Amino acid sequence: MNPTVSDTPARPDADTVRAIEAIVLVAVEPVPSETLAQLLEQPVVTIEHLCHELQTAYAEAGHGFELVKVAGGWRYQTAADLSPYVERFLLDGQRARMSSAALETLAIIAYKQPLSRMQIASIRGVDPDGVIRTLQARGYVAEVGRDHGPGQAILYGTTPSFLEKLGLFALSDLPPIAEFVPGADVVEALEHGLRIDPPTDARA
């Protein structure tokens, strides 16, 4: 009987292991073993073996993350027993870091969408570009069309993620804005009280 080849592949250099970690870390979707094999010029069986070794090593070291094979590929995810802390960070922490400017802009878009940057600026009185980029990065706001007027400005609206975060089925479930807006007499009084009149000329 001819000797069989060992099931354990020859150990590649440490850079291959580090490369696997780096690629999986930055990947948005799970990375298939075949893709890693092509990128690193290694047999698929070698990649599979190394990923399983990393998986075991992370678990034995007690890290807060793990390497798992899901949806046909490898990805990093937080350890299941730490989910309460992760949820607290994602929900409470992220909400706490939303600036008042971001919340104000998000409310304007939610109630008056679709609308352009210029329209948002006319309501808020400040350039909203930075805030809009932040809201887009968080997935709460997206481009939903173009204005028919001159320049065809980009129009913004909220996303399904926005509704999901608020636990709403549709925008129609938002509370009536009238509940948060003071009456016309109050607005007029506020505007009068906050108006800055130009200084009078003492020589007049």
C-alpha positions in Angstrom: 0.0 0.0 0.0 1.4 3.4 -1.0 1.9 6.0 1.7 -0.8 8.6 1.8 -0.2 12.3 1.9 -0.8 13.9 5.3 -4.2 15.7 5.7 -2.3 18.5 7.3 -0.8 20.8 4.7 2.7 22.2 5.0 2.8 25.3 7.3 3.2 28.5 5.2 5.0 31.5 6.5 3.6 33.7 9.2 2.8 36.5 6.6 0.1 34.3 5.1 -1.6 34.0 8.4 -1.3 37.8 8.9 -2.6 38.4 5.4 -5.7 36.3 6.1 -6.4 38.3 9.2 -6.0 41.6 7.4 -8.2 40.7 4.5 -11.0 39.3 6.6 -10.8 42.3 8.9 -11.5 44.9 6.2 -14.0 42.8 4.2 -17.6 43.9 4.2 -18.9 40.4 3.3 -17.7 37.0 4.4 -14.6 36.0 2.4 -14.7 32.6 0.7 -11.7 30.3 1.2 -11.3 30.2 -2.6 -10.9 34.0 -2.7 -8.3 33.9 0.0 -6.5 31.1 -1.8 -6.3 33.1 -5.0 -5.2 36.3 -3.3 -2.5 34.6 -1.3 -1.5 32.0 -3.9 -2.1 29.1 -1.5 -4.1 25.8 -1.9 -7.7 26.1 -0.7 -7.0 23.2 1.8 -4.2 25.3 3.3 -6.4 28.3 3.7 -9.1 26.2 5.3 -6.6 24.7 7.7 -5.2 28.1 8.7 -8.6 29.6 9.3 -9.6 26.7 11.5 -6.4 27.2 13.5 -7.0 30.9 13.9 -10.6 30.1 15.0 -9.3 27.7 17.7 -6.6 30.1 18.8 -8.9 33.0 19.3 -11.4 30.9 21.2 -8.7 29.4 23.5 -7.2 32.9 24.1 -10.6 34.2 25.2 -10.8 37.1 22.8 -13.9 39.3 22.5 -14.1 38.4 18.8 -14.1 35.2 16.8 -13.4 34.0 13.3 -16.5 32.2 11.9 -17.5 30.6 8.6 -20.9 31.9 7.5 -22.6 32.5 4.2 -19.9 30.6 2.3 -17.0 32.7 3.7 -15.0 33.8 6.7 -15.6 36.8 8.8 -14.9 38.3 12.2 -17.7 38.9 14.7 -18.0 39.6 18.3 -18.3 36.8 20.8 -21.9 35.8 21.4 -21.7 36.2 25.2 -20.7 39.9 24.8 -23.8 40.8 22.8 -25.4 42.8 25.7 -22.4 45.2 25.8 -22.3 45.5 22.0 -26.0 46.3 21.8 -25.6 48.9 24.5 -22.8 50.5 22.5 -24.7 50.4 19.2 -28.0 51.7 20.6 -27.3 54.0 23.5 -23.7 54.9 22.6 -24.4 55.8 19.0 -27.5 57.8 19.9 -25.6 59.7 22.6 -23.0 60.7 20.0 -25.6 62.1 17.6 -25.1 65.9 17.6 -28.0 68.3 18.0 -27.2 69.5 14.5 -27.5 66.0 13.1 -30.8 65.3 14.9 -32.2 68.6 13.8 -31.3 68.0 10.1 -32.6 64.5 10.3 -35.9 65.7 11.6 -36.2 68.3 8.8 -35.5 65.7 6.2 -37.9 63.2 7.8 -40.8 65.6 7.8 -40.2 67.6 4.6 -38.6 65.1 2.3 -37.6 65.1 -0.4 -35.5 68.2 -0.3 -32.2 69.6 -1.4 -29.1 70.9 0.5 -30.2 74.5 -0.2 -33.7 73.8 1.1 -32.2 72.3 4.3 -29.8 75.3 4.6 -32.7 77.8 4.2 -34.5 76.1 7.1 -31.5 75.6 9.4 -29.7 78.7 8.5 -26.3 76.9 8.2 -24.5 74.8 5.6 -25.7 71.2 6.1 -23.1 69.4 4.0 -21.1 67.9 6.9 -24.2 66.8 8.8 -25.7 65.3 5.7 -22.5 63.3 5.1 -22.7 62.0 8.6 -26.3 61.0 8.3 -25.5 59.2 5.0 -22.6 57.4 6.6 -24.9 56.1 9.3 -27.4 55.0 6.8 -30.3 57.2 7.9 -30.3 59.5 4.8 -29.8 58.8 1.1 -30.2 60.5 -2.3 -33.7 59.8 -3.5 -33.9 61.9 -6.7 -33.2 65.1 -8.5 -35.0 68.4 -8.4 -36.7 69.4 -11.7 -35.5 73.0 -11.4 -32.3 74.6 -12.7 -29.2 72.7 -11.7 -31.2 69.5 -10.9 -30.1 69.5 -7.2 -29.8 66.2 -5.4 -32.8 65.5 -3.2 -32.5 63.7 0.1 -34.8 61.5 2.0 -34.7 59.0 4.9 -34.0 55.3 4.5 -35.5 52.0 5.7 -32.8 52.0 8.4 -34.1 55.2 9.8 -37.6 53.7 10.1 -36.1 50.5 11.6 -34.1 52.5 14.2 -37.3 54.3 15.3 -39.4 51.1 15.2 -41.8 52.6 12.5 -43.4 50.8 9.6 -43.8 53.9 7.4 -43.2 57.7 7.5 -46.9 58.1 8.1 -46.3 56.7 11.6 -44.2 59.7 12.6 -46.0 61.8 15.2 -47.7 64.9 13.7 -45.2 67.7 13.6 -47.8 70.1 14.9 -47.3 68.5 18.3 -43.7 69.9 18.4 -44.3 73.3 16.7 -45.5 76.3 18.8 -48.4 78.4 17.6 -47.9 81.3 15.2 -48.3 83.9 18.1 -45.5 82.2 20.1 -43.3 82.1 17.0 -43.9 85.8 16.4 -43.1 86.6 20.0 -39.9 84.6 19.9 -38.8 86.2 16.6 -39.4 89.7 18.0 -37.6 88.9 21.2 -34.6 87.4 19.4 -34.4 90.0 16.7 -31.2 92.1 16.8 -32.0 95.6 15.8 -29.2 97.7 14.3 -27.7 100.3 16.7 -29.3 103.7 16.4 -27.0 106.6 15.4 -26.6 108.8 18.5 -26.2 111.8 16.2 -29.6 111.3 14.5 
